[in-house]
């Protein structure tokens, strides 16, 4: 498996957690190369999922692994950002009831 990346510098505090899934039946190369001094490349097999950190300005290039490595799409990483699921109102109220009864 080809995997190439350098860690994001620790002083880059605006990093985001991103998610990508290869929903095709072809092997793909996921690549971020538009951030100076940072490279991320990963082979992504059919059905495989990736979680990775990137900067908001980063763009994930998805290439189909053929003889000529065809660029399939370029996705801005903010569109791949993992969103935290909000706590439901019923869960929050039952948690508050437990806290109230413990006091």
C-alpha positions in Angstrom: 0.0 0.0 0.0 1.3 3.4 -0.9 1.1 5.9 1.9 3.0 9.2 1.9 2.5 12.1 4.2 4.2 14.5 6.5 2.5 15.5 9.7 0.8 18.8 9.9 3.0 21.3 11.8 1.9 21.6 15.4 1.7 25.4 15.1 -1.1 25.1 12.5 -4.0 25.2 15.0 -6.8 25.6 12.4 -6.8 21.9 11.3 -10.0 20.1 10.6 -11.0 16.5 10.7 -12.1 15.2 7.3 -13.8 12.0 6.1 -13.7 10.5 2.6 -15.1 7.2 1.3 -14.2 5.4 -1.9 -17.7 4.5 -3.1 -16.4 3.2 -6.5 -15.2 -0.3 -7.5 -11.7 1.1 -8.5 -8.6 1.8 -6.5 -8.1 5.5 -6.0 -5.2 7.8 -4.9 -6.3 10.5 -2.5 -3.9 13.4 -2.5 -3.5 16.8 -0.9 -0.7 18.8 -2.5 -1.9 22.4 -2.5 -0.5 23.2 1.0 3.1 24.4 0.9 5.6 22.1 2.8 2.9 19.4 3.3 1.9 16.4 1.3 -0.7 13.7 1.9 -1.1 10.7 -0.3 -3.0 7.5 0.4 -4.2 4.6 -1.7 -8.0 4.1 -1.1 -9.4 0.7 -2.0 -13.1 0.2 -3.0 -15.3 0.7 0.1 -12.4 2.0 2.2 -13.0 5.1 4.4 -10.4 7.7 5.4 -10.3 10.0 8.4 -7.5 12.6 8.1 -6.6 16.0 9.4 -6.1 18.9 6.9 -6.2 22.7 6.8 -9.3 24.5 5.7 -7.6 25.6 2.5 -6.6 22.1 1.5 -8.2 20.3 -1.5 -8.4 16.5 -1.7 -7.6 15.4 -5.2 -9.0 11.9 -6.1 -7.3 10.1 -8.9 -8.4 6.8 -10.5 -5.5 4.4 -10.4 -5.1 3.6 -14.1 -2.0 3.7 -16.4 -2.4 7.5 -16.7 -3.7 8.3 -13.1 -6.8 10.2 -14.2 -8.0 13.0 -11.9 -11.5 12.1 -11.0 -12.4 15.1 -8.7 -11.0 17.9 -6.5 -12.9 18.4 -3.3 -12.4 21.3 -0.9 -11.6 19.8 2.5 -14.2 21.9 4.3 -16.9 19.9 2.4 -15.4 16.7 3.9 -15.3 18.1 7.4 -16.6 15.7 10.1 -19.5 17.4 11.9 -20.2 16.5 15.5 -23.7 15.1 16.0 -25.7 17.4 18.3 -27.0 15.9 21.5 -30.7 15.2 21.3 -33.1 17.1 23.6 -34.3 13.9 25.3 -30.7 12.8 26.2 -29.9 16.3 27.5 -33.0 16.5 29.6 -32.5 13.0 31.1 -28.9 14.0 31.9 -30.1 17.1 33.6 -32.6 15.1 35.7 -29.8 12.8 36.8 -27.7 15.8 37.8 -30.6 17.4 39.7 -31.4 14.2 41.6 -27.8 13.7 42.6 -27.6 17.2 44.2 
